[in-house]
Amino acid sequence: MPIDLSNHKWPVRDVELRSKPESGELTHSAYKTFVSEGALYVRTIDFNGQMRAIPRECSMITALGYDDHMVYGATKGEQSWLFQYALLSFREAAIPFCPIPDCTETSAIIVMGNEAYAAANNATEGRIIKITGLGLPGDVIQEWGVPRAAFEDIVVPVPGERIAKMIQSSSGEFYGLAAPSGTIFRFDPETGKSDVIAPVNPIRFFGSVLVEDKEGSIYTFGAVGKMMRYTPYNNKFEATSVKVPCFPGRGPYAKISAAVYDPSQNRIYVGDTEGLLNAICLDDESIITLGKPVPLGGIDHLVRIKDGRIYGLAGGLDGMSHLFVYDPRVGSLRDLGVCCATVEKGWYGYNFGAMLSTPDGRIVLGENDHMGCLFSYYPPL
């Protein structure tokens, strides 16, 4: 039976109250449901509709790498797929390549010119593979005869363990973390050899992050936020005096889940699985607690753009990801809202498995979900 609203008394809007500056502030503070500053749009990985998209059961994006206006990425699922995202406006397209052999999850991809290295995991262990033939896939335009991507197994850094994280250092060497032991390893792409450095923590409680400072030292984090440092020039792995604070009583649960280095201030910004953002000043190993940008969920990713602003994603594992920003120039930490795009199609980003920033200030987000899409975000000037 329909509801009769004919005699309903509606509230009378007070025009005088609505015009007051305080009312505007209140309204402004509540309208950020969706990212409302900068520009955000979404790309489907299907070569602008000319190729079949990555199969749904293989499409959760977990790795992104960048070089020369080109993003390469990979997914997890029944098979891990390799794809390319060309960023220049006159050729912008997200192109699926092919499955990566014997791989269900790629946790990192590092691009070096016309070749790339990927941390490829199967059900039992992770290996580093070399990928060549990164031009257009051979079946886009048959008469060009461009070869498909080729994969070469290089090394299994820690036998019987998966690769949780891998980065490239300024010296060209790769550093990675193996799971579940939390062992740090080093890989030299010139020789193809790897060696084990040390376990992060005796009880295997560690955060899957690695970050390098301007001196070339590598940092990672163990139990209760303990920061560990590896210094390559003297091959020394040691605990620092830093213990990243967490919410009271959450020490056994809080892991460092995201980190990014700011060379201008010699700081490492870290976020944990409880959602707390901290800044570690490496000059004196002091810590500044910046706050919790999103009410629910932990911090999943952090990146820095060229003007010093720190952007991050939080809340994805507990509900819906929010984009947030910390601006060290004014000390502001703001939740920008949910990633919802209407171009090139209407799409909500619930959870993201990878995030990177480009030298020109653009941010690319890889959706860690079935039918995973790529989001491009242009921060406001």
N, C-alpha and C positions, 0 to 999 in steps of 0.2 A: 504494500500500500504506500503510495507516494506521500512524502512529508509535506504538510501544509505550512507554507511559509508566508502566507498572505498577511497574517497578524503578527509576524515576528518584528520585534523592535530592534533595529540595527544600531550599533554605536554611532554616536555623533563625533565626527572628527573635529578636533580643535585646531583651526587654522593657525591661531596665534602660537600654540605650542609647537606645531609642526615647523614653523618658520624660525624657531630659536636655534642658535648654533649648537647647543648641547644635544638637541634632537638629531641634528645632522651627524654629529659624532657617533651617537648611538646606532643610527642606521648604518653608517659607514663601517662600523666595527662588526656588523652582523652579515654583510652581504657577500663575504668571501667564501661562498660555498664552493665555487669553482675558481680555477686560476684566472684572475681578472686583470692581470697586468702582463705586459709583454705579448708575444704572439705564440700560440700553440696550435700545431696541426699534426695530423696523423698520416702515416703511409702504410699501405698494405704491401707485403713483400710478394708482388706478382708482376713486376716490370710494367707498371701502369696498365694492368689488365691484359697484357699480351702473353703472359705465361701463367701456368697453373700455380697456385700458391702452395707453400709448404704444407704437407698434410697436417691436419688438425692435431693428430696424436704425436706430432714431432715438432711442434711450433713454439715451444716456450723458450723465449730468448734469454740466454744466460751469459753471453760474452759479447763484448764490442771492442774493436781496436781501430785506430785511426792513423792514416798517413796520407798527406797530399790531397786533401779534399775528398777522401774516400774512406768510408767506414766499412769494415768487414765484421761480420758477426756470425754467431753460431747459436744453436738451440739445444734443448734437451727433450727427451721423450722416448718413444720406441726406437728412434734413430736420431742422432744429432745431425742437423743440416747446416751447411755453410751458405751464407748469403752476402751480398754486396749492396751498399747504399751509397750512390754517387750524390754528392751534396751540391755541386755547382748548378746554378739555376737552369742553364741551358741544356743540362743532361740529367737532371735530378730524377732518379728512379731507384727503387729497391728491388733487387733481382735475386731470386733463389738460384743457387748453384746446383748442389747435389748433396747426398748424404755423405758423412764422414765415415769411413769404414771402421767397423768394430768399435763404435762409440755411441753411447746413449746420453752423454752430457759433456759439453765443452765448458770448462770453467774459466778459461782465459784465452784470448787471441791477441798476438802481438804482430803488428804489420811492419815489415821492413822493405820498403820499395815494392818490387814485383814478387815478393814472397812473404809468407807469414808462418808463424809458429803457433800451434794451438796446444793447450792442455786438454787432452782427450781422455775421458774416463769411460770405462765400461763397468760391468757389474762387479769386477774384482779388483781392478787397479787402474792407475792413470799413466799415460805415456805422453811424451812430447813428440808431436809430428810436425813435419815441414810440409807446407803447402805451396805449390808453384802453379803456374798457368792461371793467374788471377784476372785475366781479361774477361771479355764477355763469354758466357758459356756457349759451347759449340752448337747448341740447338736453338739459339735465338735467331740467327740468320745463317742458314745452312751453307750458303755459297761462300761465306767468308772463310770457312774452314778453321775457325779458331779452336784450339784444343780445349778440352775440359780441364778443370782443376785436377792436379795430381797430388797424391798424398804419399809421404815417405816416413815410416817410423824411424825415429832417431834414438830415443832412449826411454827406459822406465826409471825415473829418478829414485823412487823408493819402492822396491818390489812388494807387491801385495797391498799397496795403499793407493788411494785416489789422490788426485791433485786438487786441493781446495782453492788455491790462489796462486797466481804467478804474475810477476811484473818484470819489466825491463829496467835495468839501472842505467845511470848516465855513462857507465863504462861499456855498455853493450851487453853485459852478462845478464842472465835471467836469474831471479830468485823466486822460490816457490815454497808453499807449505803443503805437506802431505797429511792426509787424514786417514785414520783417526788419531795417529800418534802426535800430530802437531810438529812434525820434524821439518826444519828448514833445510832446503837444498839449493845448490847453485848449478846453473847450466851455462856452458859457453857455446853459443851458436857457431863460432868459427871452427871449433874442434869437434863439436857434437858430443862432448863428454860432460858428465855431471858428477857432483860429489855432495855428500851429506855433511851439513854443518853441525847441527845440534837439535835436540828436542826443545821446544819452547818451554814446556812445563812438565815436571815429573808425573803429574796426575792427569795429563792429557786434557786439561781445561785451557782452551786457548781461543782467541778470536781470529777469524780467517781474514786478517788484514796484513798487508805489508806496505810500508811507505819509506821513501828515501829522502834524506835531507840534502842540502847543497854541498855538504862535505863528502857525500857518498856513503854515509852510514845507513844501514837498513834497520828499521824498527818494526817490532810486532808486540803482541800483548798476550800475557798468560792469565792465570787465575787472579781474581780480585783486582783486575785492572793493572797488574804489574807490567810495566813497560820494559821490554828487552831490546838490546842493541847489538848489532853485528857490525864490526869495523873491518872492512876488507883488507886494508893495508897491513894490519898486523894479525889478521885472521882471529880476532878476539870476539867471543860471544859472551855477553854479560848482562846482568840485571842492573837497571838504573834505579835511582831513588824515587822514581815516579810511580805512584799508585793512583789511577784514575778513580775519583769518587763515584759512588752510585747512590741510589736511594736507600735509606736505612732499611736493613734487613734483607736487601736484595743481592748481597754479595755473591751467594752461591748460584745465582741465576743470571746476573748481568755479564754479558760478554761484549767486548768491543767488536762492533759489527761493521763499522765504516770509518775510514780515515783519509785525510787529504793534507798535503803539506803546503804551507804558505811561505815561500822563500823571502818575501818582502819583510816579514816579521819574524822569520825563523820559528814558526809555530807549526804544530801538528794539531789539526782539529779532529776530534774523535767523537763518534756517536756509539751508544751501546744499545743492547737489545731491549732495554727498558725505556728508551727514548730520550736519554739525557745527552746533551751536547756539551763538550768541554774543549778548552784550548790549552795545549801544553806548550809552554814557552821553553824552548830547548836551551836558551842562553843560561838560564838559572834553574831549569827543571821545575818551575812553578806551574800551577794549574789555575785556570780561570773557568769556573762553571758558568755557562751561558744560559742554561735553561732547557726546558722541554718544549720543542716547537709544536708538537702535535699531541693532543690529549691522550689518545690511545695508540699503543703500538710502539715498536722500537724503530731506530734509525737504520735504514737499509743501505743508503748510498750517500756519498758526499763528493762534490767536485768543486773546483775553484775556477772562476773565469778570470780573464786578463786584468780586469780592474780591481781584483781582490775580493769580490763578493763570493761567498760560499753558498752554493745551492745544494739541497739535499732532498731525499725522499724518505718519508717515514709513514708507518702505519699499515704497510701493505700486507704483512703477514697476519695481522689481526683484523683486517677489514678492507679498507680502501686507502690506497696511497695518497698522501698529500705532498705537494711540492712546498718547500720552505726555503727561506733565504736568511743568511746572516751577513750583515754589512759591517765589517770592522771599522769602517771610517766613522760611523755614527753609533756603533754598538747596538744596532737593532736586530732583533730576531723575530721573524714574522712567518706565520703559516699562510701560504698563498692559496690553499684550497686543493680540491680534487682535480686531477688531470682529465678534463673532458674537452674533446675537440669536435668541431663540426666540419672541418675541411681536412682531408679530401672526403671524409665521410663522418657521420656522427659516431663517436666511439668514446667509451669510458675506459680509463686505465686503472685497473684494480691493483695489480701487483707488478712490480718491475724487477727484472733479474740483472740488469746492467744499466750503467749510466756513464756518459763521458762528456767532456767539454772540448771544443775545438779551439785552435788559437785565435779565431776571430770572435769568440764569445758565444757561439751557438752551443746548445746542449742537446744531446741525442739520448733518448730513453728507450730501452728495449723491454717490451712487455713480457713478463714471465707468466703467460697464461695461454690456454688453447686458442688457436687463431691469433697468436701473438703479433702485434703490430709495432711499428716504430713511431715514436713521438719525437717531433722536433720542437724545441722551445727557443725563442729569441727573447732574452731578458730585456727589460726596458733600459734605455740609455741613462 
